[in-house]
Amino acid sequence: LLTFEHTENDKTYGYDKVIMLAGGVGYARKQDALKEKPGKNDIIVVLGGDNYRIGMGGGAVSSVETGEFNNAIELNAVQRSNPEMQKRVANAIRALAERPQNPIISIHDHGAGGHLNALSELVEETGGKIFIDKLPSGDPTLSAKEIIGNESQERMGLIIKEKDIELLQKITARERAPMYLVGAATGDKQFTFENAINGEKPIDLQLAHMFGNPPKTLLTDNAPHPVYAPVTYDPEQLINYLEQVVQLEAVACKDWLTNKVDRSVTGKIAHQQCAGELQLPLNDCGIVALDYTGKHGIATSIGHTPVAALADPEKGSRLAIAEALTNLVMAPLSHRLKGISLSANWMWPAKNPGENKRLYAAVEAVSEFACQLGINIPTGKDSLSMTQKYPDGTKVFSPGTVIISAVGQTDNVSGVAGPVAQIAAGSALFYIPFSDGRMALGGSSFAQLLNSIGDDIPDAASPLEFAASFEAIQHLIHTQALLACHDVSAGGLITTLLEMNFASTHTGMEIDLSEFAEDDTLKICFSEAPAIVIQAKDKKEVTHFLTKNKIKFIPIGKVVEGEELRIEHNEDLYTLDIAGLREIWFETSYLLDAKQTRKPYAEERFKNLGHQPLTYRFPDNFTGNITDDITLPNRPVKAAIIREKGVNGDREMAYALFLAGFEVKDIHMTDLISGRENLSDVNMIVYVGGFSNSDVLGSAKGWAGAFLYNEKAKKALDSYYHRPDTLSLGVCNGCQLMAELELIYPGMKNHPKLHPNKSGKFESGFINVTIPENNAVMLQNLAGSRLGVWVAHA
């Protein structure tokens, strides 16, 4: 998160045109990694929703200045999302991909350019014909251009053999994923959109003309590079500056962001944003496990330093890579540095004087630095329209920004060295620089506080030195030699040290900065030169290892009991109250949270900070290990997952039931409605969580209607609950369903109703639950336990 406004050199910068980066990570089987070449007469299929007058030219309009076109054109270019449709389509594709032989020959998502881009790239090696009248339309007034080029999202194009059509039709019907046979590969190197009704061909081109050698655009830019004034400050005001820096949005607590998004769905989230007994958002990287049993997973992080790039685009771009990598280094990566891939997303106010030159320099610096590190950048996107024009002629330029996303495979999802300091005898704190050694303040949060950009920008270390330090830290991570690890970025070293104590209620630090070559305490504390702070289990062993491998490091102190951070440097001595600064750091989040949460509840969350650390009490026989008999094939009791379109908790619940010893069936509502399933062979059913029917009719109301107003589904449900040998469970949306169906207290006159959260928004959090003495079949053996439970609910 970054907010920024600045005027200097007769130019105003600010994110009036905002950046919102969203992405995900995934994996595929090796056998599915490469697409096959379509053959003549192979079938082109589109899965997903109808075409609308949505996202017309969105990919192109995203690279023009806001205000350059009239509002109708710009609004018409805005794309829409339909995640429930996307989930239906993804389920259908996954059902194909998980077969022993995947029938998908080639596949392409629909994004910029709509059908024209997606379907032409599907057949770029062979040619193909698409029948416009076969493409689904939700608006009969659409022209051929609008049908072909709209960017209504949540659609996928794929190619299959004709013999596999029936299989795909069965799968898509079960998942309620709309499927359309829209054309075929031709083998003639021609790409055509044709209307079979009237014979019109709005597009009929040779592929060589579409994918051959497009003309290159030549841009010239000779504007001088701007020079910014140096950062000036009062060296006696460190405490005052610190209290202001930790309130900047880029530095302050991000609880207002993380408390409203689901951080647990799928059950494979091994490392999310929040850490420690106070569950504060401090983690540097995220990790998703590949499955429910192993320890392999995917680690990801991001980096961006656009303010530094204003003063020096080359350094700023290298710093973005450095930040992404120092965020990722604390995960045990299977292939270390060489196994990382980057995505570079460029948002730039191009075509303005000086900006094309700066963009070229930044791209060149990223390319060279990545190549020298031995890291690939296989993907990325751009938006070269980061300029906001106002009717009075005012222009506001967003700082040229490259956001680097880093991803790598990990072989131990539980082996991350997190940002929470620990009390441990013999441990020690080290500062590991990933920079050129200068503690410069240019481009920092500290400079922003003083309404300055600065003229002295730190830089990443040389590629050789950077890689050596990265590999050394990876060795320490893999050998579990570290207790904690946190990067130095927004706010500088002093906020890194504070954050390593914020998520705990009992740790402090004694820090000595005397071994730094820099004499200025404020520069050491607030410079955002790339680095990490590690807490080593054994000071002597780690010192020996780093020295032996010629890795630069500075011993800076130790973790102690008590919530004080003591910092010494030359004649300076500072004693900081960690609990007090944590409150100041959190206050910005509270103020923002109050704008999205009903105020009494945002205030309650703020007042509760630090007062409810997580504690646990497990049953005496609990070890945390999966018992051997879980894998045995003999499972006498059968359970069923009941799911509707839009739900997303089905797979993790299925595995939970499997762990509990059940044989598990997957039952979609279409199975019950059609009569393929009737629940007669199962003893337990679980209605799973998610957003059935996108909650369009209200939470689970549409799902309840599917039971109540479909004869076969209603009969199956009634028969199940008339049996004496059954159990049922509803989680999240499934609980709402049971309430709607009056199944929570069957036989009673009055039935409970579920209401929206009092906060007025979706709530996500990891909390404690104490289980009292009870007679519940599923909870009685846990009586007296105090467990950690995810809450993710609206």
C-alpha positions in Angstrom: 0.0 0.0 0.0 1.3 3.4 -0.9 -0.2 6.9 -0.9 1.8 9.8 -2.3 1.3 13.4 -3.4 4.1 15.8 -4.2 4.7 18.9 -6.2 8.2 19.9 -7.3 9.8 21.2 -10.5 6.4 22.6 -11.6 5.0 19.0 -11.8 2.4 17.4 -9.5 2.6 13.7 -8.7 -0.1 11.7 -7.1 -2.1 8.5 -7.5 -5.2 10.3 -8.7 -5.3 7.5 -11.2 -4.9 4.6 -8.8 -3.1 1.3 -9.1 -4.8 -1.9 -7.8 -2.8 -5.0 -8.4 -4.5 -8.3 -7.9 -3.0 -11.7 -8.8 -2.8 -15.3 -7.9 -0.5 -18.3 -8.1 -1.2 -21.8 -9.4 0.5 -24.9 -10.6 -0.1 -27.6 -13.2 1.1 -31.1 -13.9 4.2 -31.3 -15.9 2.4 -33.2 -18.7 0.0 -30.2 -19.0 2.7 -27.5 -19.1 2.9 -27.3 -22.9 0.0 -26.7 -25.2 -0.5 -29.0 -28.2 -0.9 -28.0 -31.8 -4.6 -28.1 -32.9 -5.4 -30.3 -35.8 -7.8 -29.6 -38.7 -11.4 -29.8 -37.6 -10.6 -29.8 -33.9 -13.4 -28.0 -32.0 -13.2 -24.5 -30.6 -15.2 -24.1 -27.4 -16.1 -21.1 -25.3 -17.0 -21.6 -21.6 -18.6 -18.8 -19.5 -21.0 -16.0 -19.6 -22.8 -14.0 -22.3 -21.4 -11.1 -24.3 -22.4 -7.6 -23.3 -21.4 -4.0 -24.1 -18.8 -4.2 -21.4 -15.1 -3.6 -21.6 -15.1 -2.3 -25.2 -11.5 -1.4 -25.9 -10.6 -1.8 -22.2 -7.1 -3.1 -23.0 -6.4 -0.1 -25.2 -8.2 2.6 -23.1 -6.1 1.5 -20.1 -3.1 3.0 -21.9 -4.6 6.5 -22.6 -4.8 9.3 -20.2 -8.0 9.5 -18.1 -10.0 12.4 -19.4 -8.6 12.1 -23.0 -11.8 10.5 -24.2 -15.3 11.4 -23.3 -16.8 9.7 -20.2 -19.0 7.4 -22.2 -16.0 5.8 -24.0 -14.0 5.5 -20.8 -16.9 4.0 -18.8 -17.8 1.7 -21.6 -14.2 0.3 -21.5 -14.5 -0.7 -17.8 -14.5 -4.4 -17.4 -16.7 -6.2 -14.9 -16.2 -9.3 -12.9 -18.3 -12.3 -12.1 -16.4 -14.6 -9.8 -19.2 -17.1 -9.4 -19.2 -17.7 -13.2 -15.5 -17.9 -13.1 -15.7 -20.6 -10.4 -18.1 -22.7 -12.5 -15.8 -22.5 -15.5 -12.8 -23.3 -13.4 -14.5 -26.4 -11.9 -15.3 -27.7 -15.4 -11.7 -27.1 -16.6 -10.3 -28.7 -13.5 -12.5 -31.8 -14.0 -10.9 -32.2 -17.4 -7.3 -31.5 -16.2 -7.5 -34.0 -13.4 -8.4 -36.9 -15.7 -5.6 -39.4 -16.4 -5.6 -38.1 -20.0 -6.4 -34.4 -20.2 -8.5 -33.8 -23.4 -7.7 -30.1 -23.6 -5.5 -29.5 -26.6 -5.0 -25.7 -26.0 -6.6 -23.1 -23.7 -6.7 -19.3 -23.4 -8.3 -16.9 -21.1 -10.4 -14.0 -22.3 -8.9 -10.6 -21.3 -7.9 -7.6 -23.4 -9.3 -7.9 -26.9 -12.0 -10.4 -26.0 -12.8 -13.2 -28.4 -10.6 -11.7 -31.1 -7.4 -12.0 -29.0 -8.3 -15.2 -27.1 -9.6 -17.3 -30.0 -7.0 -16.1 -32.6 -4.2 -17.1 -30.3 -5.7 -20.5 -29.8 -5.4 -21.2 -33.5 -2.4 -19.0 -34.4 -0.4 -22.1 -35.7 -3.2 -23.5 -37.8 -6.0 -21.0 -38.6 -9.7 -21.3 -37.6 -13.2 -20.2 -38.3 -15.5 -18.8 -35.6 -19.3 -18.5 -36.1 -20.4 -15.2 -34.6 -24.0 -16.4 -34.2 -22.8 -19.3 -32.0 -21.2 -16.8 -29.5 -23.6 -16.2 -26.6 -25.1 -12.7 -26.4 -26.9 -11.2 -23.4 -27.8 -8.1 -25.5 -29.5 -8.5 -29.0 -28.4 -5.0 -29.9 -24.7 -5.8 -30.0 -22.9 -5.2 -33.3 -20.4 -7.7 -34.7 -17.6 -5.5 -33.5 -19.0 -5.5 -30.0 -19.6 -9.2 -29.9 -16.0 -10.0 -31.1 -14.2 -7.3 -29.1 -16.0 -6.9 -25.8 -14.0 -7.8 -22.7 -16.8 -9.3 -20.5 -14.6 -11.4 -18.2 -14.9 -15.0 -16.9 -14.8 -16.7 -20.2 -12.3 -19.3 -21.4 -11.6 -20.5 -24.9 -10.3 -24.1 -25.5 -9.8 -26.6 -28.2 -10.8 -30.3 -27.9 -11.2 -33.2 -30.2 -14.7 -33.8 -31.6 -14.8 -37.2 -29.7 -14.5 -35.3 -26.3 -17.5 -33.0 -26.8 -19.9 -35.3 -25.0 -17.6 -35.6 -22.0 -17.2 -31.8 -21.8 -21.0 -31.4 -22.1 -21.6 -33.8 -19.2 -19.1 -32.0 -17.0 -20.3 -28.5 -17.8 -23.9 -29.4 -17.3 -23.1 -30.8 -13.9 -21.2 -27.7 -12.9 -23.7 -25.4 -14.6 -20.9 -23.8 -16.7 -22.3 -22.5 -20.0 -20.6 -24.2 -22.9 -20.7 -23.1 -26.6 -19.3 -24.9 -29.7 -18.3 -21.8 -31.7 -16.0 -23.0 -34.5 -13.2 -25.2 -35.6 -9.5 -25.2 -36.5 -9.1 -25.1 -40.2 -5.4 -25.7 -41.0 -5.4 -23.0 -43.8 -3.6 -20.3 -41.8 -6.7 -18.0 -42.1 -8.6 -16.6 -39.2 -12.3 -15.8 -39.8 -15.3 -14.6 -37.9 -18.4 -15.5 -40.0 -22.1 -15.1 -39.5 -23.6 -18.4 -40.7 -27.0 -16.8 -41.1 -26.1 -14.0 -43.5 -22.6 -15.0 -44.6 -21.0 -11.7 -43.3 -17.3 -12.0 -42.4 -16.3 -8.9 -40.3 -12.9 -10.5 -39.9 -11.2 -12.6 -42.5 -7.4 -12.3 -42.2 -4.3 -14.3 -42.8 -2.6 -15.2 -39.6 0.7 -13.9 -41.0 -0.8 -10.5 -41.1 -2.0 -10.8 -37.5 1.0 -12.4 -35.9 3.8 -11.7 -38.4 6.1 -8.7 -38.0 4.0 -5.8 -36.7 5.5 -2.3 -37.2 7.6 -1.1 -34.3 6.8 2.2 -32.7 9.7 4.7 -32.5 9.5 7.2 -29.6 11.8 10.1 -29.1 12.2 11.9 -25.8 15.0 14.3 -25.0 13.6 16.0 -21.9 16.2 16.6 -19.1 16.1 14.4 -16.0 14.6 16.3 -13.0 16.7 17.0 -10.0 15.1 17.0 -6.6 16.2 18.8 -3.5 18.0 16.9 -0.8 16.2 15.7 2.3 16.8 18.1 5.2 15.9 17.3 8.8 16.6 18.0 12.5 18.9 15.2 13.8 17.5 15.8 17.4 13.9 14.9 16.4 14.2 11.1 15.9 11.3 10.2 18.3 9.0 12.8 16.8 9.9 11.7 13.2 9.3 8.0 14.2 5.9 8.6 15.6 4.9 10.3 12.3 6.5 7.8 10.0 4.7 4.8 11.6 1.4 6.6 10.8 2.1 6.9 7.1 -0.2 4.5 5.2 2.8 2.7 3.6 4.2 2.0 7.0 1.2 1.8 9.3 -0.7 -1.3 10.2 -2.7 -2.9 7.3 -5.3 -4.5 9.6 -8.1 -2.5 7.9 -7.2 -4.3 4.7 -6.7 -7.8 6.0 -9.7 -8.0 8.3 -12.1 -7.8 5.4 -10.7 -10.4 3.0 -10.7 -14.1 3.2 -7.3 -15.4 4.1 -8.1 -19.0 4.7 -10.3 -20.3 1.9 -9.2 -23.6 0.3 -7.5 -24.8 3.5 -4.2 -24.6 1.7 -3.1 -21.2 2.9 0.1 -22.0 4.8 1.3 -18.5 5.3 -1.0 -15.5 5.2 -0.5 -11.8 6.1 -0.9 -12.0 9.9 1.6 -13.3 12.4 2.2 -13.8 16.1 0.0 -14.1 19.1 -1.7 -10.8 18.2 -2.2 -11.7 14.6 -1.0 -8.5 13.1 -0.3 -8.1 9.3 3.5 -8.3 9.3 4.4 -11.3 7.1 6.6 -10.5 4.1 5.5 -13.4 1.9 2.5 -15.6 1.3 2.6 -19.4 0.8 0.0 -21.7 -0.6 0.4 -25.5 -0.1 0.0 -27.7 -3.1 -2.1 -30.3 -1.3 -3.4 -31.2 2.2 -0.7 -33.7 3.1 2.7 -32.7 1.8 4.9 -29.7 2.6 5.4 -28.5 -0.9 3.9 -25.2 -1.9 4.2 -21.9 -3.7 5.7 -18.8 -2.1 5.0 -15.3 -3.4 5.9 -11.7 -2.6 5.8 -8.3 -4.2 8.1 -5.2 -4.3 7.7 -1.6 -5.5 9.7 1.6 -4.9 8.1 4.2 -7.2 9.1 7.3 -5.1 12.8 6.3 -5.4 12.3 5.7 -9.1 11.1 9.3 -9.5 14.6 10.5 -8.6 16.5 7.6 -10.3 14.4 5.2 -12.5 17.3 2.7 -12.7 17.9 2.5 -9.0 14.2 2.5 -8.2 13.6 -0.4 -10.5 16.4 -2.5 -9.1 15.1 -1.6 -5.6 11.7 -3.0 -6.6 13.3 -6.4 -7.5 15.4 -6.2 -4.3 12.3 -5.6 -2.1 10.4 -8.6 -3.7 13.4 -10.9 -3.2 14.1 -9.8 0.4 10.5 -10.4 1.1 10.7 -13.9 -0.4 14.1 -15.0 1.1 12.6 -16.1 4.4 10.8 -18.9 2.7 12.7 -22.2 2.2 12.8 -22.2 -1.6 13.3 -25.6 -3.4 15.7 -24.2 -6.0 16.9 -21.1 -4.1 17.4 -17.9 -6.2 17.5 -19.7 -9.6 14.1 -21.1 -9.1 12.4 -17.8 -8.7 10.3 -16.2 -11.5 9.2 -12.6 -11.6 6.3 -10.7 -13.1 6.9 -7.1 -13.9 3.8 -4.8 -14.1 4.5 -1.3 -15.4 2.2 1.6 -14.6 3.6 4.8 -16.2 2.6 8.3 -17.3 4.1 7.6 -20.7 4.0 10.0 -23.7 4.7 13.0 -21.4 8.0 14.9 -21.7 10.8 12.9 -20.1 8.6 9.9 -19.1 9.3 7.7 -22.1 13.0 8.1 -21.5 12.6 7.3 -17.8 10.5 4.2 -18.7 13.1 2.9 -21.1 15.8 3.3 -18.5 13.7 1.6 -15.9 12.8 -1.4 -18.1 16.5 -1.7 -19.2 17.6 -1.7 -15.5 15.1 -4.4 -14.5 16.1 -6.6 -17.5 19.8 -6.3 -16.8 19.5 -6.8 -13.1 17.2 -9.9 -13.4 19.5 -11.4 -16.1 22.6 -10.9 -13.9 20.8 -12.5 -11.0 19.8 -15.4 -13.3 16.1 -14.8 -12.7 13.5 -14.9 -15.5 10.7 -12.5 -16.1 8.3 -14.5 -18.3 5.2 -12.3 -17.8 3.9 -8.8 -17.0 1.5 -6.2 -18.1 1.5 -2.4 -18.5 -0.8 0.6 -18.3 0.9 3.5 -19.9 -1.8 6.0 -19.1 -1.0 7.0 -15.5 -2.0 10.6 -16.1 -5.2 12.2 -14.8 -6.5 15.2 -16.8 -9.0 17.5 -15.2 -11.5 19.8 -17.0 -9.6 22.9 -15.9 -6.4 21.6 -17.7 -4.7 20.4 -14.5 -2.6 17.3 -15.0 -1.6 15.0 -12.1 1.0 12.4 -12.9 1.2 9.1 -11.1 4.8 8.2 -10.3 6.1 5.7 -12.8 5.7 2.4 -11.0 7.0 -1.1 -11.6 5.5 -3.7 -9.3 7.5 -6.9 -9.1 5.8 -10.1 -8.2 8.1 -12.9 -7.2 7.2 -16.6 -7.0 9.1 -19.7 -6.2 8.5 -23.3 -5.1 9.0 -24.2 -1.5 9.6 -27.7 -0.2 8.6 -26.9 3.4 5.6 -24.6 3.8 6.0 -24.6 7.6 9.7 -23.7 7.5 9.3 -19.9 7.0 11.3 -17.7 9.3 8.6 -15.1 10.3 8.8 -11.5 11.5 8.1 -12.3 15.2 11.1 -12.0 17.5 11.4 -14.8 20.1 13.0 -15.1 23.6 15.8 -17.6 23.2 19.1 -17.9 25.1 22.2 -17.6 22.9 20.3 -16.0 20.0 21.3 -12.7 18.3 20.2 -10.2 15.8 22.1 -9.4 12.6 21.6 -6.8 9.9 22.3 -8.3 6.4 22.7 -5.6 3.7 21.4 -6.3 0.2 22.4 -2.8 -0.8 25.5 -0.9 -2.0 26.1 0.1 1.6 25.0 3.7 1.6 22.3 4.6 4.1 20.6 7.2 1.8 17.3 8.7 2.6 16.1 9.6 -0.9 12.7 8.0 -1.9 12.0 6.9 1.7 8.9 7.2 3.9 11.0 9.5 6.1 11.6 11.8 3.1 7.9 11.7 2.2 7.1 12.8 5.8 9.2 15.9 5.2 7.5 16.6 1.8 10.6 15.6 0.0 11.8 13.1 -2.6 15.5 13.5 -2.1 18.5 13.5 -4.4 20.5 10.6 -2.9 18.8 7.2 -3.6 20.1 3.9 -2.2 20.8 1.1 -4.6 20.8 -2.7 -4.6 24.0 -4.5 -4.1 25.9 -5.8 -7.1 24.2 -8.9 -8.6 27.1 -11.1 -7.5 27.0 -9.9 -3.9 23.2 -9.8 -3.8 23.0 -13.4 -5.0 25.6 -14.6 -2.6 23.7 -13.1 0.4 20.4 -14.5 -0.8 21.9 -18.0 -1.1 23.5 -17.7 2.4 20.2 -16.7 4.0 18.5 -19.6 2.1 21.0 -22.0 3.7 20.2 -20.6 7.1 16.5 -21.0 6.5 16.8 -24.5 5.2 18.9 -25.6 8.2 16.5 -23.9 10.6 19.2 -21.7 12.0 17.0 -18.7 12.2 14.2 -17.9 14.7 12.9 -14.8 12.9 13.5 -12.8 9.7 12.1 -9.5 8.5 13.0 -7.2 5.6 14.0 -3.5 5.8 11.7 -1.5 3.5 9.0 1.1 4.2 10.0 3.1 7.3 13.6 1.8 7.4 15.5 -0.3 10.0 13.8 1.2 13.0 10.3 0.1 11.9 11.6 -3.3 11.0 12.8 -3.7 14.6 9.6 -2.4 16.0 7.5 -4.7 13.8 9.5 -7.7 14.9 8.1 -7.0 18.4 4.6 -5.7 17.6 3.0 -9.1 17.2 4.1 -10.2 20.7 3.2 -8.9 24.1 6.4 -9.7 25.9 9.5 -9.1 23.7 11.8 -6.2 23.4 15.3 -5.6 22.0 18.7 -4.1 23.0 20.2 -2.7 19.8 23.7 -1.3 19.3 24.4 0.4 15.9 28.0 1.3 16.6 29.4 -1.1 13.8 27.6 0.8 11.1 30.0 2.9 9.0 27.4 5.7 8.9 27.6 8.3 11.8 24.1 9.7 11.3 21.7 7.8 13.5 18.7 9.0 11.6 20.1 7.8 8.3 20.7 4.3 9.8 17.2 4.2 11.3 15.2 5.6 8.4 17.1 4.6 5.2 15.3 2.1 3.1 18.4 0.6 1.6 17.5 -3.1 1.0 18.4 -5.4 3.8 17.0 -7.9 6.2 17.2 -8.4 10.0 17.6 -12.0 11.2 17.4 -13.5 14.6 19.9 -16.4 14.7 19.4 -19.3 17.1 23.1 -19.5 17.8 25.2 -16.3 17.5 28.5 -18.1 17.2 27.4 -20.6 14.5 25.8 -18.0 12.3 28.7 -15.5 12.7 31.1 -18.3 11.7 29.0 -19.2 8.7 28.5 -15.7 7.4 32.2 -14.9 7.9 33.3 -18.1 6.1 31.1 -17.3 3.1 32.3 -13.7 3.0 28.7 -12.3 3.5 28.5 -8.8 4.8 26.7 -8.6 8.1 26.5 -6.4 11.2 25.7 -7.8 14.6 23.2 -5.4 16.1 21.9 -6.8 19.4 19.5 -9.3 21.0 15.9 -10.0 21.9 15.0 -9.5 25.6 12.0 -9.7 27.9 9.8 -6.6 28.3 8.2 -4.2 25.7 11.1 -1.8 25.3 13.4 -1.2 22.3 16.7 0.3 23.4 18.9 1.7 20.6 22.4 3.0 21.1 24.6 4.7 18.5 27.7 6.7 19.4 26.4 9.2 22.0 22.7 8.6 21.1 20.5 6.5 23.4 16.8 5.9 22.7 14.4 3.9 24.8 11.2 3.2 22.9 7.9 2.0 24.3 6.8 -0.8 22.0 3.2 -1.0 23.2 2.8 2.7 22.8 4.3 2.8 19.3 2.2 -0.2 18.4 -0.9 1.8 19.2 0.3 4.8 17.2 1.2 2.4 14.3 -2.3 0.8 14.5 -4.2 4.1 14.7 -4.1 4.8 11.0 -5.6 1.4 10.4 -8.4 2.2 12.9 -9.2 5.6 11.2 -9.4 3.9 7.8 -11.4 0.9 9.3 -13.9 3.4 10.7 -14.8 4.4 7.2 -15.7 0.8 6.2 -16.9 -0.6 9.6 -19.6 0.7 11.7 -17.7 3.0 14.1 -18.4 1.4 17.4 -16.9 -1.8 16.2 -13.8 -0.3 14.5 -13.2 1.5 17.8 -13.7 -1.7 19.8 -11.1 -3.4 17.6 -8.7 -0.6 18.2 -9.2 -0.6 22.0 -8.8 -4.4 22.1 -5.3 -4.2 20.5 -2.8 -6.2 22.5 -5.3 -7.4 25.1 -6.2 -10.8 23.6 -3.1 -12.7 22.6 -3.8 -16.2 21.2 -3.3 -19.0 23.7 -4.0 -22.7 23.2 -5.0 -25.8 25.2 -5.1 -29.1 23.4 -6.5 -32.5 24.5 -3.9 -34.6 26.3 -3.6 -37.1 23.5 -3.2 -34.6 20.8 0.1 -34.6 18.9 -0.7 -32.6 15.8 0.4 -35.6 13.6 -1.9 -37.5 11.2 -2.4 -41.0 12.5 -1.3 -43.9 10.4 -4.7 -45.5 10.2 -6.1 -42.5 8.3 -4.6 -43.9 5.1 -6.3 -47.3 5.5 -8.7 -48.2 2.7 -11.4 -49.6 5.0 -13.9 -46.8 5.6 -17.2 -48.1 6.8 -19.1 -44.8 7.0 -19.8 -42.7 4.0 -20.1 -38.9 4.0 -21.2 -36.5 1.2 -20.2 -33.0 0.4 -23.3 -31.1 -0.8 -22.4 -28.1 -3.0 -24.1 -25.5 -5.2 -22.7 -23.3 -7.9 -20.5 -20.5 -6.3 -19.4 -22.4 -3.2 -15.7 -22.8 -2.5 -15.2 -24.8 0.6 -15.9 -28.2 -0.8 -12.4 -29.6 -1.3 -11.0 -28.7 2.1 -14.1 -30.1 3.8 -13.9 -33.3 1.8 -10.3 -33.8 3.0 -11.3 -33.0 6.6 -13.9 -35.7 6.4 -11.4 -38.1 4.9 -9.0 -37.4 7.8 -11.9 -38.2 10.2 -12.2 -41.7 8.6 -15.1 -41.2 6.2 -15.4 -42.3 2.7 -16.3 -39.1 0.9 -18.6 -38.4 -2.0 -18.9 -35.2 -4.0 -22.5 -34.3 -4.7 -23.5 -31.3 -6.7 -27.1 -29.9 -6.5 -27.5 -30.9 -10.2 -26.9 -34.5 -9.1 -29.8 -34.3 -6.6 -32.1 -32.3 -9.0 -31.6 -34.8 -11.8 -32.0 -37.8 -9.5 -28.4 -39.1 -10.1 -28.0 -39.0 -6.3 -30.5 -39.5 -3.6 -28.4 -39.6 -0.4 -29.6 -43.1 0.5 -26.0 -44.4 0.7 -24.5 -41.8 3.0 -24.6 -41.3 6.8 -23.3 -37.7 7.0 -23.8 -34.7 4.8 -22.0 -31.4 4.9 -23.3 -28.3 3.3 -20.1 -26.3 2.5 -19.2 -22.6 2.6 -18.8 -20.0 -0.1 -21.2 -17.8 -1.9 -23.9 -20.0 -3.6 -25.5 -18.1 -6.5 -23.3 -15.1 -5.6 -25.7 -14.5 -2.7 -27.9 -12.7 -5.3 -31.1 -13.6 -3.6 -29.6 -13.3 -0.1 -27.3 -15.7 1.7 -28.2 -19.3 0.7 -31.8 -18.4 -0.2 -31.3 -19.5 -3.8 -29.7 -22.7 -2.6 -32.6 -23.4 -0.3 -35.0 -22.8 -3.2 -33.1 -25.5 -5.2 -34.1 -28.0 -2.5 -37.6 -26.8 -1.8 -38.8 -26.4 -5.4 -37.2 -29.4 -7.1 -39.1 -32.6 -6.5 -36.2 -35.0 -6.5 -33.9 -32.9 -4.4 -36.6 -32.3 -1.8 -37.5 -36.0 -1.7 -33.8 -36.9 -1.2 -33.5 -34.4 1.6 -36.7 -35.3 3.4 -35.8 -39.0 3.2 -32.3 -38.4 4.6 -33.6 -36.5 7.7 -36.3 -39.2 8.4 -33.5 -41.8 8.9 -32.2 -42.4 12.4 -28.5 -43.0 11.4 -27.5 -39.6 9.9 -25.5 -36.6 10.9 -25.3 -33.2 9.1 -23.1 -30.1 9.3 -23.4 -26.7 7.8 -20.4 -24.3 7.5 -20.6 -20.7 6.5 -23.1 -20.6 3.6 -24.0 -24.1 4.5 -25.1 -23.0 8.0 -27.1 -20.3 6.4 -28.7 -23.0 4.2 -29.6 -25.1 7.2 -31.2 -22.1 8.8 -33.3 -21.3 5.7 -34.4 -25.0 5.5 -35.2 -25.0 9.2 -32.9 -27.9 9.9 -30.9 -26.5 12.8 -33.7 -27.3 15.3 -36.1 -29.5 13.4 -39.5 -30.0 15.0 -39.4 -26.7 16.9 -42.0 -24.0 16.2 -39.5 -21.1 16.0 -36.4 -21.3 14.0 -33.2 -19.2 14.1 -32.4 -16.6 11.5 -28.9 -15.4 10.7 -28.3 -11.7 10.4 -25.4 -9.8 8.7 -22.4 -8.9 10.9 -22.9 -5.9 13.2 -19.8 -4.4 11.7 -21.6 -4.1 8.4 -18.9 -5.9 6.4 -17.2 -9.2 5.8 -14.9 -10.2 8.7 -11.8 -12.3 8.6 -9.8 -13.3 11.6 -8.0 -16.1 13.4 -9.4 -16.3 17.0 -9.5 -18.4 20.0 -12.5 -20.7 20.8 -12.9 -22.5 24.2 -15.0 -25.6 24.0 -17.1 -26.2 27.1 -18.5 -29.5 28.4 -21.1 -30.7 25.9 -22.9 -33.7 24.4 -22.4 -32.9 20.8 -21.2 -35.9 18.8 -18.5 -33.9 17.0 -17.3 -31.8 19.9 -17.6 -33.8 23.2 -14.1 -35.2 22.9 -12.7 -31.7 22.7 -14.3 -30.4 25.9 -11.9 -28.1 27.8 -9.8 -27.4 24.7 -8.8 -23.8 23.6 -8.3 -23.9 19.9 -7.5 -21.5 17.1 -10.4 -21.0 14.6 -10.7 -19.1 11.4 -13.7 -16.7 11.1 -14.5 -15.6 7.5 -18.1 -14.4 7.2 -20.4 -11.6 6.3 
